[in-house]
Amino acid sequence: MTDVKIKIIDREGISHIVDAPTDMNMNLMELVRSYELAPEGTIGICGGMAMCASCQCYVISEHKLSEKSNEEEAMLAEAFYAQDNSRLGCQIRITEVIDGLEVTLAPES
């Protein structure tokens, strides 16, 4: 089992460095939920289907992430507080490539 480190700044501005397993086919939204870094019922409302933007985050680090899908682009176009570096956490897979990733959770809409 290989873990990577990810820095997540929660909605209160508190920084958390968490271990993220790369062998469980998880995404960033699921990681935030598993560490309870957002109140229950405020993140991942659609279950990770890129249909609600409740898991929107801002990518701070310079990691090369996968391209946004059409569904992700459409959801972010409708999301509150979207910025150029916005991504949906449910669309960021936990892999070795994102070791050291830094994100800030977007405000709850």
C-alpha positions in Angstrom: 0.0 0.0 0.0 1.3 3.4 -1.0 0.1 6.6 0.6 0.6 10.2 -0.6 0.5 13.4 1.4 -2.1 16.0 0.5 -2.5 19.4 2.1 -6.2 20.4 2.5 -7.2 23.8 3.8 -10.7 23.5 5.2 -13.5 26.1 5.0 -12.4 27.6 8.3 -8.9 28.2 6.9 -7.3 25.4 9.0 -4.6 23.4 7.2 -4.5 19.6 7.4 -1.8 17.4 5.9 -3.4 14.0 5.4 -2.3 10.6 4.2 -4.2 9.4 1.1 -4.1 5.8 0.0 -3.4 5.2 -3.7 -4.6 1.6 -3.7 -8.3 2.2 -2.8 -9.5 4.0 -6.0 -10.5 7.1 -4.0 -11.0 10.7 -5.0 -10.3 13.9 -3.2 -14.0 14.4 -2.2 -14.0 11.0 -0.5 -10.8 11.8 1.3 -12.2 15.0 2.7 -15.3 13.1 3.9 -13.2 10.3 5.4 -11.2 12.8 7.4 -14.3 14.8 8.3 -12.8 18.1 7.0 -16.2 19.4 6.1 -19.5 19.1 8.0 -21.6 16.1 7.2 -24.0 16.7 4.3 -22.0 19.7 2.9 -19.6 17.9 0.6 -20.2 15.2 -2.0 -24.0 15.6 -2.0 -24.3 14.0 -5.4 -22.1 11.1 -4.4 -19.2 12.0 -6.7 -21.1 12.2 -10.0 -19.9 15.8 -10.9 -23.5 17.0 -10.6 -23.5 19.4 -7.6 -20.2 21.2 -7.1 -20.4 20.8 -3.3 -16.8 19.4 -3.4 -15.4 22.3 -5.4 -11.8 23.2 -4.3 -9.1 25.5 -5.4 -5.8 23.8 -6.5 -3.0 25.8 -5.0 0.0 23.7 -6.0 1.4 23.3 -9.6 0.5 19.6 -10.0 -0.5 18.5 -13.5 -4.0 17.1 -13.0 -6.1 15.3 -15.6 -8.1 17.5 -18.0 -11.5 18.6 -16.8 -14.3 16.5 -18.4 -17.2 18.3 -20.1 -19.4 17.5 -17.1 -16.9 19.0 -14.7 -16.5 22.1 -16.9 -20.3 22.5 -17.1 -20.8 22.2 -13.3 -18.0 24.6 -12.5 -19.6 27.1 -15.0 -22.7 27.1 -12.8 -20.9 26.9 -9.4 -20.7 29.7 -6.9 -17.2 31.0 -6.1 -15.6 29.3 -9.1 -12.1 30.5 -10.0 -9.6 29.6 -12.7 -8.0 27.0 -10.4 -11.3 25.4 -9.4 -11.8 21.7 -9.6 -14.3 19.2 -8.4 -12.8 17.1 -5.7 -14.8 14.1 -6.9 -12.9 14.3 -10.2 -9.4 14.3 -8.7 -8.2 10.7 -8.3 -5.8 9.8 -5.6 -2.7 8.5 -7.3 1.1 8.8 -6.8 1.1 11.7 -9.3 -0.6 14.0 -6.8 1.7 13.5 -3.9 2.1 16.9 -2.2 -1.1 18.3 -3.8 -2.4 21.4 -2.0 -6.0 22.5 -2.2 -8.4 24.8 -0.4 -12.0 23.8 -0.1 -14.4 26.4 -1.7 -16.9 28.1 0.5 -20.2 26.2 1.0 -22.8 27.5 -1.4 
